[in-house]
Amino acid sequence: MTSSAQEPATTREFVKQSSLYQEFLAEREEILKHKWLESERLGYDIGFERALLDWIRKHRESWRAARRQQVAANSAAPMSEAKK
């Protein structure tokens, strides 16, 4: 039986490896890039919340579509290589 101290670490590792968490991190990175670019353009720090809302309104849909295509292409590549 595992100790209770080891269980949370295992749970944390499981969460970190989950595709949902990986998508969250990728989206967060895009929002932070948008925040930096917009802050540079405007000459002041626009803050995370404003960047988040602006990115969702302007870029989220197209980013997610491109991300889905990338994931589909990456998952299809090993299958097509196996057929050779």
C-alpha positions in Angstrom: 0.0 0.0 0.0 1.3 3.5 -0.8 1.6 6.2 1.8 -0.7 9.2 1.7 2.4 11.4 1.1 3.1 9.7 -2.2 -0.4 9.7 -3.4 -0.7 13.5 -4.0 2.6 13.5 -6.0 1.3 10.7 -8.2 -1.9 12.6 -8.7 0.0 15.8 -9.6 2.1 13.9 -12.1 -1.1 12.4 -13.6 -2.6 15.8 -14.0 0.5 17.3 -15.5 0.6 14.6 -18.1 -3.1 14.9 -19.0 -4.0 16.3 -22.4 -6.4 18.8 -20.8 -3.7 20.3 -18.7 -1.3 20.4 -21.7 -3.9 22.3 -23.7 -4.4 24.7 -20.8 -0.7 25.4 -20.6 -0.4 25.9 -24.4 -3.4 28.3 -24.4 -2.0 30.2 -21.4 1.3 30.6 -23.2 -0.5 32.1 -26.2 -2.3 34.5 -23.9 0.9 35.6 -22.3 2.5 36.2 -25.7 -0.5 38.3 -26.7 -0.2 40.3 -23.4 3.4 41.0 -24.1 2.8 42.0 -27.7 -0.2 44.3 -26.9 1.6 45.8 -23.9 4.6 46.6 -26.2 2.3 48.1 -28.9 0.4 50.3 -26.4 3.4 51.2 -24.3 2.1 49.9 -21.0 1.3 46.6 -19.3 -2.3 45.8 -20.2 -2.6 43.1 -17.5 -3.5 39.4 -17.8 -7.3 39.8 -17.6 -7.5 42.3 -20.4 -5.1 40.2 -22.5 -7.1 37.1 -21.8 -10.4 38.7 -22.9 -8.9 40.3 -25.9 -7.2 37.1 -27.0 -10.4 35.0 -26.5 -12.3 37.5 -28.6 -9.7 37.9 -31.4 -7.7 34.7 -31.6 -9.0 31.7 -29.6 -11.2 30.2 -32.3 -8.5 30.2 -35.0 -5.8 29.1 -32.5 -7.9 26.1 -31.4 -8.6 25.2 -35.1 -4.9 25.3 -35.9 -4.1 23.4 -32.8 -6.6 20.6 -33.7 -5.1 20.4 -37.2 -1.6 20.1 -35.8 -2.6 17.4 -33.3 -4.4 15.5 -36.1 -1.4 15.7 -38.4 0.9 14.6 -35.6 -1.2 11.6 -34.7 -1.6 10.6 -38.4 2.1 10.8 -39.2 3.2 7.6 -37.3 0.3 5.6 -38.8 1.3 6.6 -42.4 4.9 5.8 -41.6 3.9 2.4 -40.4 2.2 1.6 -43.7 5.4 2.1 -45.7 
